[in-house]
Amino acid sequence: MSKTNKGKQFFNVGSVFFLLIVIPLSLMAFLIANGMFKLGVSIKERTVNVLDEKLQEDISARAINTANEIAGFLTECKKDLFVATIIPPSETVYKEFVAENKRAVWAKRDDKIQQVLVPLYKEMTLVDKNGNERIKIVDGKPLPAQQLTNVSNPANTTYKEDFFAKTRKLNKGEVYVSPVTGFYVDKAAFEKGERFSGIVRFATPLFNQDGFAGLISLAMDYRHLAQFTDQIVPTQAQRVYEADISTGNYAYMVDHRGFVVSHPADYHIVGLNRDGSLVPTLSAENANELTKSGRDALNMFQLGFLDPNIFNIAKKAAQGESGIFMYKFSGINKFVAYAPIKFYASNMPAPTGFGWVGLGVEVDKFNEEATKIAQNIEKESKAWTATVIFILIASMIILFFIMLLLVRGITRSIQSEIPEGSEGGVSSFDDDDDDDK
């Protein structure tokens, strides 16, 4: 075979291998690399939205669960009150009742945060029909007779309460539940370590054959209620000792009147002055004055001047609804999921009930985190794309050399099968035809 024919044969076989192997592999490399690049871009564009949707679902569900837990807890307190009406009325029995009803709370002891068992009720009181205290247990100890007072006069109570008059009007089996009651803690005191302390009073009337015979009341320690929201960080499963308000990522509780009754910043909690009057709450007229003095207690119904959606949340929750709103507070964009606390009493009828829970996240800070995640995903996508391209290029180079070896082998095999000069053997067939003639 001539050198020219050998070269052509080698070229033809090589072309076939190139078409069958290298070109499809190149197309596959291009498609995979392009697909991974587009996937990375798509993930980057959608990550924040996907995380937002997941966040909304999770926080909404958590708000509802928290509100239901609070309602369940208050219902248990209501049941305790009914139990208290049927147990023997004596100091010993009442003291034992208080001692047996304990719940764990997180507390700071010796600079360590730990769970401790604390009595659920600060007070247990039996009052006669005239308002005179007959038996009173305070902080687990019976008060001596000389310290008992007549609670029909609110001035004789710690927080100037009128629970006697309100409970006396109720029918058998009805319950009066006070709002969260305690003395106000301003910002200066809060920053020094003071925390809001108070009660929620449960009271029900007692009757005999002559009619109204008095009442029995339980004053629930506020800490047991507050910890349902104080320790929540909406974007994480773990509870904390105290949520950090500076993160904008915390929960709060609002009562049926619109007053904030649990909040990481206790100076937003509506409390009492020492004379028993409510402290003023933030409004358009006094916002600058109260904020400067660090006494900015909050009523959600009065905060529409900051953002109309704050009022809208309070209105919707008062109607027994749950949902999601965006609003701006103190210059911060907030995403808030809210849910009603479906606990009802004589003075807290449906649909408003006890109040509602709000779980909020600062939108801008959350978007920063989401953007970081998206950027990490994009980097990983680019790294994988580069790796795939490198592998495919390396594979193409290796296959190219394998192709050269295969083509050389095939060409040599073909050459060995065709004897030298056989390509000119056509004239011999002509000679055979002449002989036949």
Buried (B, 14 or more C-beta within 10 A) or exposed (E): BEEEEBEEBBEEBBEEBBEEBBEEBEEEBEEBBEEBBEBBEEBBEEBBEEBBEEBBEBBBEBBBEBBBEBBEBBEEBBEBBEEBBEEEBEBEBBBEBBEEBBBEBBEEEEEEEEEEEBBBBBBBBBBBBEBBBBBBBBEEEBBEEEEBBBBBEBEBBBBBBBBBBBBBEBEEEBBBBBBBBBBBBBBEBBEEEEBBBBBBBBBBBBBEEEEBEBBBBBBBBBBBBBBBBBBBBBBEEEEBEBBEBEBBBBBBBBBBBBBBBBBBBBBBBBBBEEEBEBBBBBBEEBBEEBEEEEBBBBBBBBBBEBBEBBBBBBBBBBEBBBBBBEBEBEEEBBBBBBBBBBBBBBBBEEEBBBBBBBBBBBBEBBBEEBBEBBEEBBEEBEEBBEEBBEEBEEEBEEBBEEBEEBBEEBBEEBBEEEEEEEEEEEEEEEEEEEEEE
